[in-house]
Amino acid sequence: MRFTKLAAALAAVAWGSIVPSASVAQVYPSKPVRVVTPWPSGGLTDVVGRIIFQKISETTGQQFIVDNRPGAAGTIGAELVAKSKPDGYTLMVHSTTHVGNPHIYKQLPYDTLKDFVGVGLLAAQTGLLVVHPSLPVKSVKELIAFARARPDQILYASSGSGSFSHLAIALLTSMTNTKMTHVPYKGGGPATTAIVSGETQFLVGSPAAVTTQLDARRLRLLAVSSDTRLPQYPHTPTVAEAGVPGYEFRGWVGVFAPAGTPKAIVDRVNAEIKNAQNSPDMKSRLAAFEPWYMTPEQTAARIKSDYDKYGYLIRLTGTRLE
């Protein structure tokens, strides 16, 4: 009898702790949600985030409003989110740059691992190595030879110091013993505009940012940064295949929330992301990208492993900002 009463009491406590959390998820979202993207419009992070959250707005019946807050390689927008109320009504769509920034900047106004919770991934980030048509190279081997013969004369654009596009080329130069001059911009869109105009000559850009320019023959594609070829570019080699054995650099676009956001809400948003990615009407819209789903737990593990990987690479390249 005493055991029965104890079991009942414990069940009541457990029920009391579960119901509020479940009810929170059931009523969420009950008002518009701000989705901070710490990059300008036009790049991979912005484009994929808008596509996914437009669908989530439709399925939930509540607005998920993208708010671009670019600057300082995404740290300005990230600070805003880190200091927001952890109630699920402020989210962030960020790239792998997020885990590189703490190794790049001497001091950040937030803790990358402690002040955020990973909600899920939206897409993989494979870079396309492109050059301006005026650069007399048609392969990675020719690019390397050209760069070795002219140290620091090739200007390469990136979406910011410590960004995916920056580190992808930094890794390439370190593995090929070449020297090029880095010109950082505030996002993938501006970086692509710079190379198309001839302001720079080389870029590792996202498919979302450079595909239109490739189709118009304003840029020349040399290789892809992943360890496998992309379905949409089956005849384009990987960098490793093109002459740099062992090269591989792949990032992601993910969704974050302020630390302390209820797990029920994190799980709800994650489920909506999965539904959006798997929705039949989204297949064609996402065809140009690499949809990549992960649970919150898998996302947390990936964030930690990439945090360590980027730390190693940034120390290797000696990139450091005040």
TIDREN-516281 format. One record per residue (C-alpha): residue number from 0; residue in three letters; x, y, z. Coordinates in steps of 0.1 Angstrom, whole numbers, plus 5000, padded with zeros to 4 digits. Example, Ala and Ser with C-alpha at 12.3 -4.5 7.8 and 13.67 -1.06 7.14 Angstrom:
! TIDREN-516281
+-----+-----+------+------+------+
|   n | res |   px |   py |   pz |
+-----+-----+------+------+------+
|   0 | ALA | 5123 | 4955 | 5078 |
|   1 | SER | 5137 | 4989 | 5071 |
+-----+-----+------+------+------+
This chain:
! TIDREN-516281
+-----+-----+------+------+------+
|   n | res |   px |   py |   pz |
+-----+-----+------+------+------+
|   0 | MET | 5000 | 5000 | 5000 |
|   1 | ARG | 5028 | 5023 | 5009 |
|   2 | PHE | 5046 | 5015 | 4976 |
|   3 | THR | 5014 | 5023 | 4957 |
|   4 | LYS | 5010 | 5057 | 4973 |
|   5 | LEU | 5047 | 5065 | 4966 |
|   6 | ALA | 5043 | 5054 | 4930 |
|   7 | ALA | 5012 | 5076 | 4926 |
|   8 | ALA | 5030 | 5106 | 4942 |
|   9 | LEU | 5060 | 5101 | 4918 |
|  10 | ALA | 5037 | 5098 | 4888 |
|  11 | ALA | 5019 | 5130 | 4898 |
|  12 | VAL | 5052 | 5149 | 4901 |
|  13 | ALA | 5063 | 5135 | 4867 |
|  14 | TRP | 5029 | 5144 | 4851 |
|  15 | GLY | 5032 | 5179 | 4865 |
|  16 | SER | 5066 | 5184 | 4850 |
|  17 | ILE | 5056 | 5169 | 4816 |
|  18 | VAL | 5023 | 5187 | 4810 |
|  19 | PRO | 5035 | 5223 | 4811 |
|  20 | SER | 5063 | 5214 | 4786 |
|  21 | ALA | 5039 | 5196 | 4763 |
|  22 | SER | 5014 | 5224 | 4765 |
|  23 | VAL | 5040 | 5249 | 4756 |
|  24 | ALA | 5048 | 5230 | 4724 |
|  25 | GLN | 5011 | 5226 | 4716 |
|  26 | VAL | 5004 | 5264 | 4716 |
|  27 | TYR | 5037 | 5273 | 4700 |
|  28 | PRO | 5038 | 5295 | 4680 |
|  29 | SER | 5010 | 5318 | 4691 |
|  30 | LYS | 5026 | 5349 | 4677 |
|  31 | PRO | 5051 | 5359 | 4649 |
|  32 | VAL | 5086 | 5344 | 4653 |
|  33 | ARG | 5117 | 5364 | 4644 |
|  34 | VAL | 5143 | 5345 | 4625 |
|  35 | VAL | 5176 | 5364 | 4626 |
|  36 | THR | 5200 | 5357 | 4597 |
|  37 | PRO | 5233 | 5374 | 4604 |
|  38 | TRP | 5241 | 5377 | 4567 |
|  39 | PRO | 5229 | 5399 | 4538 |
|  40 | SER | 5202 | 5386 | 4514 |
|  41 | GLY | 5213 | 5365 | 4485 |
|  42 | GLY | 5237 | 5340 | 4500 |
|  43 | LEU | 5231 | 5304 | 4508 |
|  44 | THR | 5222 | 5310 | 4545 |
|  45 | ASP | 5196 | 5336 | 4536 |
|  46 | VAL | 5181 | 5318 | 4507 |
|  47 | VAL | 5178 | 5284 | 4523 |
|  48 | GLY | 5165 | 5299 | 4555 |
|  49 | ARG | 5138 | 5319 | 4537 |
|  50 | ILE | 5126 | 5288 | 4517 |
|  51 | ILE | 5123 | 5266 | 4548 |
|  52 | PHE | 5107 | 5291 | 4571 |
|  53 | GLN | 5082 | 5303 | 4544 |
|  54 | LYS | 5070 | 5267 | 4544 |
|  55 | ILE | 5069 | 5265 | 4582 |
|  56 | SER | 5049 | 5297 | 4582 |
|  57 | GLU | 5024 | 5280 | 4559 |
|  58 | THR | 5021 | 5248 | 4579 |
|  59 | THR | 5019 | 5265 | 4614 |
|  60 | GLY | 4997 | 5293 | 4603 |
|  61 | GLN | 5020 | 5318 | 4620 |
|  62 | GLN | 5046 | 5341 | 4605 |
|  63 | PHE | 5083 | 5333 | 4608 |
|  64 | ILE | 5098 | 5366 | 4597 |
|  65 | VAL | 5134 | 5366 | 4584 |
|  66 | ASP | 5154 | 5395 | 4598 |
|  67 | ASN | 5188 | 5401 | 4581 |
|  68 | ARG | 5214 | 5415 | 4606 |
|  69 | PRO | 5247 | 5413 | 4587 |
|  70 | GLY | 5282 | 5423 | 4598 |
|  71 | ALA | 5314 | 5411 | 4614 |
|  72 | ALA | 5311 | 5376 | 4599 |
|  73 | GLY | 5277 | 5370 | 4616 |
|  74 | THR | 5287 | 5380 | 4651 |
|  75 | ILE | 5264 | 5410 | 4652 |
|  76 | GLY | 5233 | 5390 | 4646 |
|  77 | ALA | 5245 | 5362 | 4668 |
|  78 | GLU | 5249 | 5386 | 4697 |
|  79 | LEU | 5213 | 5398 | 4693 |
|  80 | VAL | 5200 | 5362 | 4694 |
|  81 | ALA | 5222 | 5352 | 4724 |
|  82 | LYS | 5208 | 5380 | 4744 |
|  83 | SER | 5172 | 5374 | 4734 |
|  84 | LYS | 5145 | 5359 | 4756 |
|  85 | PRO | 5147 | 5321 | 4753 |
|  86 | ASP | 5110 | 5316 | 4746 |
|  87 | GLY | 5112 | 5303 | 4710 |
|  88 | TYR | 5102 | 5336 | 4694 |
|  89 | THR | 5137 | 5345 | 4684 |
|  90 | LEU | 5156 | 5320 | 4662 |
|  91 | MET | 5188 | 5322 | 4642 |
|  92 | VAL | 5198 | 5307 | 4608 |
|  93 | HIS | 5236 | 5307 | 4607 |
|  94 | SER | 5264 | 5289 | 4588 |
|  95 | THR | 5294 | 5270 | 4600 |
|  96 | THR | 5311 | 5304 | 4604 |
|  97 | HIS | 5294 | 5305 | 4637 |
|  98 | VAL | 5317 | 5278 | 4651 |
|  99 | GLY | 5348 | 5294 | 4635 |
| 100 | ASN | 5342 | 5329 | 4649 |
| 101 | PRO | 5353 | 5322 | 4685 |
| 102 | HIS | 5387 | 5310 | 4671 |
| 103 | ILE | 5389 | 5341 | 4648 |
| 104 | TYR | 5380 | 5369 | 4672 |
| 105 | LYS | 5399 | 5375 | 4703 |
| 106 | GLN | 5368 | 5383 | 4722 |
| 107 | LEU | 5331 | 5378 | 4715 |
| 108 | PRO | 5301 | 5392 | 4734 |
| 109 | TYR | 5287 | 5356 | 4738 |
| 110 | ASP | 5298 | 5320 | 4743 |
| 111 | THR | 5293 | 5301 | 4711 |
| 112 | LEU | 5288 | 5267 | 4728 |
| 113 | LYS | 5270 | 5278 | 4759 |
| 114 | ASP | 5247 | 5307 | 4748 |
| 115 | PHE | 5229 | 5288 | 4720 |
| 116 | VAL | 5211 | 5255 | 4715 |
| 117 | GLY | 5213 | 5238 | 4681 |
| 118 | VAL | 5178 | 5232 | 4668 |
| 119 | GLY | 5186 | 5214 | 4635 |
| 120 | LEU | 5203 | 5216 | 4602 |
| 121 | LEU | 5188 | 5229 | 4569 |
| 122 | ALA | 5214 | 5222 | 4543 |
| 123 | ALA | 5249 | 5211 | 4536 |
| 124 | GLN | 5273 | 5238 | 4523 |
| 125 | THR | 5296 | 5226 | 4495 |
| 126 | GLY | 5317 | 5253 | 4479 |
| 127 | LEU | 5320 | 5259 | 4442 |
| 128 | LEU | 5355 | 5270 | 4432 |
| 129 | VAL | 5350 | 5297 | 4406 |
| 130 | VAL | 5372 | 5322 | 4388 |
| 131 | HIS | 5366 | 5353 | 4368 |
| 132 | PRO | 5369 | 5345 | 4331 |
| 133 | SER | 5397 | 5370 | 4327 |
| 134 | LEU | 5419 | 5347 | 4349 |
| 135 | PRO | 5438 | 5324 | 4324 |
| 136 | VAL | 5432 | 5291 | 4342 |
| 137 | LYS | 5407 | 5263 | 4334 |
| 138 | SER | 5416 | 5238 | 4361 |
| 139 | VAL | 5427 | 5236 | 4397 |
| 140 | LYS | 5462 | 5226 | 4386 |
| 141 | GLU | 5465 | 5256 | 4364 |
| 142 | LEU | 5452 | 5278 | 4392 |
| 143 | ILE | 5478 | 5265 | 4416 |
| 144 | ALA | 5506 | 5269 | 4390 |
| 145 | PHE | 5494 | 5305 | 4382 |
| 146 | ALA | 5494 | 5313 | 4419 |
| 147 | ARG | 5528 | 5299 | 4426 |
| 148 | ALA | 5542 | 5320 | 4398 |
| 149 | ARG | 5526 | 5351 | 4411 |
| 150 | PRO | 5525 | 5351 | 4449 |
| 151 | ASP | 5498 | 5373 | 4464 |
| 152 | GLN | 5487 | 5386 | 4430 |
| 153 | ILE | 5454 | 5367 | 4429 |
| 154 | LEU | 5427 | 5384 | 4449 |
| 155 | TYR | 5401 | 5360 | 4464 |
| 156 | ALA | 5368 | 5371 | 4478 |
| 157 | SER | 5351 | 5357 | 4508 |
| 158 | SER | 5319 | 5363 | 4528 |
| 159 | GLY | 5340 | 5375 | 4558 |
| 160 | SER | 5371 | 5367 | 4577 |
| 161 | GLY | 5367 | 5332 | 4592 |
| 162 | SER | 5337 | 5324 | 4569 |
| 163 | PHE | 5333 | 5291 | 4551 |
| 164 | SER | 5345 | 5307 | 4518 |
| 165 | HIS | 5376 | 5322 | 4535 |
| 166 | LEU | 5387 | 5290 | 4552 |
| 167 | ALA | 5380 | 5268 | 4522 |
| 168 | ILE | 5406 | 5288 | 4503 |
| 169 | ALA | 5429 | 5291 | 4533 |
| 170 | LEU | 5430 | 5253 | 4535 |
| 171 | LEU | 5437 | 5251 | 4497 |
| 172 | THR | 5466 | 5276 | 4499 |
| 173 | SER | 5481 | 5258 | 4529 |
| 174 | MET | 5479 | 5224 | 4512 |
| 175 | THR | 5493 | 5237 | 4479 |
| 176 | ASN | 5520 | 5261 | 4492 |
| 177 | THR | 5505 | 5290 | 4474 |
| 178 | LYS | 5498 | 5326 | 4484 |
| 179 | MET | 5468 | 5347 | 4475 |
| 180 | THR | 5454 | 5379 | 4489 |
| 181 | HIS | 5422 | 5377 | 4509 |
| 182 | VAL | 5394 | 5404 | 4503 |
| 183 | PRO | 5366 | 5399 | 4528 |
| 184 | TYR | 5330 | 5411 | 4521 |
| 185 | LYS | 5298 | 5412 | 4542 |
| 186 | GLY | 5282 | 5380 | 4529 |
| 187 | GLY | 5281 | 5357 | 4499 |
| 188 | GLY | 5260 | 5380 | 4478 |
| 189 | PRO | 5285 | 5409 | 4479 |
| 190 | ALA | 5314 | 5385 | 4474 |
| 191 | THR | 5298 | 5371 | 4443 |
| 192 | THR | 5291 | 5406 | 4430 |
| 193 | ALA | 5328 | 5415 | 4435 |
| 194 | ILE | 5342 | 5386 | 4415 |
| 195 | VAL | 5316 | 5391 | 4387 |
| 196 | SER | 5326 | 5427 | 4384 |
| 197 | GLY | 5363 | 5418 | 4382 |
| 198 | GLU | 5371 | 5434 | 4415 |
| 199 | THR | 5385 | 5400 | 4426 |
| 200 | GLN | 5395 | 5369 | 4406 |
| 201 | PHE | 5387 | 5338 | 4428 |
| 202 | LEU | 5360 | 5327 | 4451 |
| 203 | VAL | 5347 | 5295 | 4468 |
| 204 | GLY | 5310 | 5304 | 4467 |
| 205 | SER | 5277 | 5286 | 4475 |
| 206 | PRO | 5256 | 5272 | 4446 |
| 207 | ALA | 5228 | 5296 | 4457 |
| 208 | ALA | 5251 | 5326 | 4452 |
| 209 | VAL | 5270 | 5317 | 4420 |
| 210 | THR | 5248 | 5293 | 4399 |
| 211 | THR | 5230 | 5321 | 4381 |
| 212 | GLN | 5264 | 5337 | 4372 |
| 213 | LEU | 5278 | 5304 | 4360 |
| 214 | ASP | 5247 | 5299 | 4338 |
| 215 | ALA | 5253 | 5333 | 4323 |
| 216 | ARG | 5290 | 5325 | 4318 |
| 217 | ARG | 5301 | 5353 | 4339 |
| 218 | LEU | 5322 | 5329 | 4360 |
| 219 | ARG | 5341 | 5297 | 4353 |
| 220 | LEU | 5337 | 5266 | 4375 |
| 221 | LEU | 5369 | 5247 | 4384 |
| 222 | ALA | 5359 | 5222 | 4411 |
| 223 | VAL | 5337 | 5215 | 4442 |
| 224 | SER | 5350 | 5215 | 4478 |
| 225 | SER | 5332 | 5183 | 4490 |
| 226 | ASP | 5347 | 5148 | 4489 |
| 227 | THR | 5320 | 5137 | 4463 |
| 228 | ARG | 5308 | 5153 | 4432 |
| 229 | LEU | 5275 | 5172 | 4432 |
| 230 | PRO | 5245 | 5158 | 4413 |
| 231 | GLN | 5239 | 5191 | 4396 |
| 232 | TYR | 5275 | 5193 | 4384 |
| 233 | PRO | 5283 | 5156 | 4377 |
| 234 | HIS | 5312 | 5165 | 4353 |
| 235 | THR | 5329 | 5189 | 4377 |
| 236 | PRO | 5357 | 5172 | 4398 |
| 237 | THR | 5362 | 5176 | 4435 |
| 238 | VAL | 5393 | 5195 | 4445 |
| 239 | ALA | 5409 | 5162 | 4455 |
| 240 | GLU | 5403 | 5147 | 4421 |
| 241 | ALA | 5415 | 5179 | 4404 |
| 242 | GLY | 5450 | 5176 | 4419 |
| 243 | VAL | 5449 | 5182 | 4457 |
| 244 | PRO | 5447 | 5148 | 4473 |
| 245 | GLY | 5430 | 5148 | 4507 |
| 246 | TYR | 5413 | 5181 | 4503 |
| 247 | GLU | 5377 | 5183 | 4516 |
| 248 | PHE | 5358 | 5212 | 4531 |
| 249 | ARG | 5320 | 5210 | 4537 |
| 250 | GLY | 5299 | 5232 | 4559 |
| 251 | TRP | 5262 | 5236 | 4568 |
| 252 | VAL | 5234 | 5260 | 4574 |
| 253 | GLY | 5217 | 5254 | 4608 |
| 254 | VAL | 5190 | 5268 | 4631 |
| 255 | PHE | 5198 | 5280 | 4666 |
| 256 | ALA | 5179 | 5293 | 4696 |
| 257 | PRO | 5190 | 5311 | 4727 |
| 258 | ALA | 5202 | 5288 | 4755 |
| 259 | GLY | 5174 | 5279 | 4779 |
| 260 | THR | 5147 | 5277 | 4752 |
| 261 | PRO | 5123 | 5249 | 4763 |
| 262 | LYS | 5132 | 5215 | 4748 |
| 263 | ALA | 5096 | 5210 | 4737 |
| 264 | ILE | 5098 | 5241 | 4715 |
| 265 | VAL | 5132 | 5231 | 4701 |
| 266 | ASP | 5118 | 5197 | 4692 |
| 267 | ARG | 5087 | 5213 | 4677 |
| 268 | VAL | 5108 | 5236 | 4654 |
| 269 | ASN | 5130 | 5206 | 4645 |
| 270 | ALA | 5099 | 5186 | 4635 |
| 271 | GLU | 5087 | 5215 | 4614 |
| 272 | ILE | 5121 | 5217 | 4596 |
| 273 | LYS | 5119 | 5180 | 4589 |
| 274 | ASN | 5084 | 5182 | 4575 |
| 275 | ALA | 5094 | 5212 | 4553 |
| 276 | GLN | 5124 | 5194 | 4539 |
| 277 | ASN | 5103 | 5163 | 4531 |
| 278 | SER | 5073 | 5182 | 4517 |
| 279 | PRO | 5066 | 5171 | 4481 |
| 280 | ASP | 5062 | 5207 | 4469 |
| 281 | MET | 5095 | 5217 | 4484 |
| 282 | LYS | 5116 | 5190 | 4465 |
| 283 | SER | 5120 | 5212 | 4434 |
| 284 | ARG | 5127 | 5244 | 4454 |
| 285 | LEU | 5154 | 5226 | 4474 |
| 286 | ALA | 5168 | 5207 | 4444 |
| 287 | ALA | 5196 | 5233 | 4439 |
| 288 | PHE | 5207 | 5228 | 4475 |
| 289 | GLU | 5218 | 5199 | 4497 |
| 290 | PRO | 5190 | 5194 | 4523 |
| 291 | TRP | 5205 | 5179 | 4554 |
| 292 | TYR | 5184 | 5169 | 4584 |
| 293 | MET | 5196 | 5162 | 4619 |
| 294 | THR | 5179 | 5159 | 4653 |
| 295 | PRO | 5187 | 5184 | 4680 |
| 296 | GLU | 5210 | 5159 | 4696 |
| 297 | GLN | 5228 | 5151 | 4663 |
| 298 | THR | 5231 | 5188 | 4656 |
| 299 | ALA | 5247 | 5194 | 4690 |
| 300 | ALA | 5273 | 5167 | 4683 |
| 301 | ARG | 5281 | 5182 | 4649 |
| 302 | ILE | 5284 | 5217 | 4663 |
| 303 | LYS | 5310 | 5205 | 4688 |
| 304 | SER | 5330 | 5184 | 4663 |
| 305 | ASP | 5331 | 5213 | 4638 |
| 306 | TYR | 5340 | 5238 | 4666 |
| 307 | ASP | 5371 | 5217 | 4672 |
| 308 | LYS | 5379 | 5212 | 4635 |
| 309 | TYR | 5376 | 5249 | 4627 |
| 310 | GLY | 5398 | 5257 | 4657 |
| 311 | TYR | 5425 | 5235 | 4644 |
| 312 | LEU | 5422 | 5250 | 4608 |
| 313 | ILE | 5422 | 5286 | 4620 |
| 314 | ARG | 5453 | 5280 | 4642 |
| 315 | LEU | 5469 | 5264 | 4611 |
| 316 | THR | 5462 | 5294 | 4590 |
| 317 | GLY | 5470 | 5319 | 4617 |
| 318 | THR | 5438 | 5339 | 4612 |
| 319 | ARG | 5431 | 5362 | 4642 |
| 320 | LEU | 5411 | 5394 | 4646 |
| 321 | GLU | 5407 | 5418 | 4675 |
+-----+-----+------+------+------+
